[in-house]
Structure formats: C-alpha cells, structure tokens
Amino acid sequence: METVWSLVIVVIVAVAAGLVVWAVDKRHSAYGIMLPIASAVASACVLWIILVWAGTGYLTGLIWMPWVLPMAAAVAAAAAVPMLVGRRRVKHDGEALTQLLRSFRA
C-alpha cells in the first residue's frame, strides 16, 4: 500500500510540473493544456513502473529512486515535449496563414 502512495504523489507532482510549464510557455496557445501534463504524467508513470518492477522501492539504499527519478523525468518531459511541439506548430501555423493570405491577395 505504501508503494501506491508514492505513485499518487509522483502523479500529483507531474501534473503540477505540466501546469507550470504550460503557464510559463509563451507559445502555449499553439498546443493544448494537456500536452505538457500528459507527457509529464506518462513519463513519470512509466519510469515509476520500471523502477518498482526492478525492486528499487524495497532496497534500503535505493528507496528514493521511485520517488525522485520519476519526478525529475516528469519535469524534463513537461519542458521538452511542448518546446518541440510548440516550435513546430507555430512555424506550421505561420506558413499556413501566409499561404492563406496570399491566396486571398491573388
């Protein structure tokens, strides 16, 4: 039961990291609010499952790994995925808008 609470806390931290990244990003209108949250939660849960399956949550010197590493991965994923997707979406939307405006002018 103690292990399940560590997953709950990891997911809460991942959601918070995703919300913070979305709020700080100036290009957040190019993608939805769920992109950083979903990428953070997915990466944290997958890493948590791998670490617990490997038994690090039960070894005395490694009990911190299922807590800290998924949270760090969540913050990294929440920052990296929207940065990549946001740049591409802004570039693509700008090109599409330019093409649309040129078609009206001709």
N, C-alpha and C positions, 0 to 999 in steps of 0.2 A: 504494500500500500504506500510505503514511503517513496518508492520509485515513481508512482503515478503522480504524486505531488510535485516531484521535480519536473516532470513533463508539463504540468499545468503552469508552473512558474516560468519555464522556458518559453512556452507559447505566449504567455502574457507579455514577457519582455520582448519577444519577437514582434508582436502586434504593436507594442509601443514604439519600437525602433522603426517599423514601417510607417507609422503615423508621423513620427518626427521627420523622417526623410521626405515624405510626401509634402509636409507643411513647409519645409525649408527650400525644396526644389522650386526654382523659378519657372521651370518648364512643366509643372505638374498638370497643366491644362491639356497637354499633348497625350496623356495617358490617364487612366482611371486611378482612383484612390486605392483600389485593391491590388494593383501590380506590386508596389513595394511591400505591402502587408503579406500578400500571398507568397512572394518569393522568400521573404524572411521566415515565415512560418514553415514553408515546405523544406527549406534548407535546414532549419533548426530541428524539425521533427525527424528528418532522415538521418541526420548526424546523431541525434539522441538515440534513435533506434539502433543504429550501428554500434554506438558506444555501450549501450546497455546489453545488447546481444553479445558483445565481446567480453562482458563481465567487468568492465571498469567501475561500475557503480557499486560493486561489492568488495573490491580490493581496498585495503586500508590506505595505501598511499595514493590511489588513483580515484578516490571517491569524488573528487572535484571535477573530473573530466566531463561527466554527463550534465553537469550544471553550467560550467563556464564555456566550454568549447562550442556547444550549440548556440549560446547567446552571442558569442563572437562571430560565428558564422552567419547568424541572423542579421547582425548589424552590417556585415560585409555584403551580404546578398541584397539587403534593403537599399544599400547605397549604390551597388554596381549595376544591378539589373535596370532600374529606372534611368540611370545615367546613359546606358547604351540605348535603350528603347526610346528615351526622350529625344536624344540627338537625332536618331533616325526618323522618328515621327515628325519632328519639327522640320527637318530637311525635306522629307517627302511631302508634307502638307504645304510647305512654301513653294515647292516645284509645281504641285497640283494647282495651287491658287494662281501662280504665274501663268500656267498654261490656260487656265480657265479665263483669266482676264485678257490674255492675248487673243483668244477665240472670239471674245465679245468685241474687241477693237477692230478685227479684220472684217 
